[in-house]
């Protein structure tokens, strides 16, 4: 099963190289719901980066700054260990094309 985590980075927390807030959006969900959750932030996507190009364990979606708060939100889709590297790379490709 897949997991989606988030972190909110404010200007103040960025000065210390940390996040203002961290948490879990969804836990033990199927790929479909995990993709919906990781792409459901209010801001526009600025980048999508896997943890590794060969065998990614998670994919982080970086969002543009929220104009109302000045904060940035990042969401990460964590993949099950049982997936093959090829399957993980296909999921990265799927997210980048979404």
N, C-alpha and C positions, 0 to 999 in steps of 0.2 A: 504494500500500500504506500501511497505517497503522502508527503507532509508539506505544508506551506507555512513558512515563517515570515515575519516582517521586522523591519526596524525603521524608526523615524529618526532622522538626523536633523537637528536644529543648528542654527548658526552657533549657538552657545556650546552645544555638545561637540560640534565639529572642531572647535578650538582646542578641545582636549582629546581629539581623535577617537571619540566614542559616539554612541547613539543615545538619544534622549529616551527612547523607549524601544523595547523588543518584546516579541511575543509570537504566539502560534495562531494562525488563522484557521487552519484545518489540519486534522490529524487522522491518519489511516483512511484516506479517501482514494477513490479510483482516479485514474489519470485525467479523465474528462473534468471532474470537479476540481482537481488540483490546478489544471490549466485555467479554468474559469476564475479560481481564486487568485492565482498569481497575476492574472491580467486585469483584475477588477478595480484597481486603484483609480482615483478620480483624475489624476494628472496624465499627461502624455508620456509614453515610453521614451526614454533617452538612450538606453542601451540594454542589451541582453547578453550576459556573459556566463559561459559555463565555468565550473571550477577547474576544468582541465580540458584540453582539446582531444586527448586520447581516450580517457575514461572518466567523464565528468560524474561526480557524485551529486552535485546540485547545480542549479541554474539560477542566477540572480537577475532579476528584472529591475533596472534602475529607472526611476521616474523623474520627470522634470520637477522643478520647484513648485510647490503649491502656492499660488499667488496670495491666498488668503492668510496663510500662516508663515510663509517663508521657509517651511520645512521641506525636506526631501524624504520620500518613502522608497524603500527597497523591499522587494519581496523575493523570497527564494523558494524554489520547488526542489525538495529533497527526494531523491529516487531510491527505491528499494535496492538493497545489496544484491539481490538475486538476478537483476537485469544484466544482460551482457553489455560489454562496451559498445557494440554496434547498435543495440537498442537504445542505449543512453544517448548516443550521437544522433540517432533518428529523432528522439524527443527534443533535443536541442534544436535541430533543424525545424521541426514542427513549430516550436515556440517562436523561432525567429521569423517564420513565415506567417504567423498568426496576425 
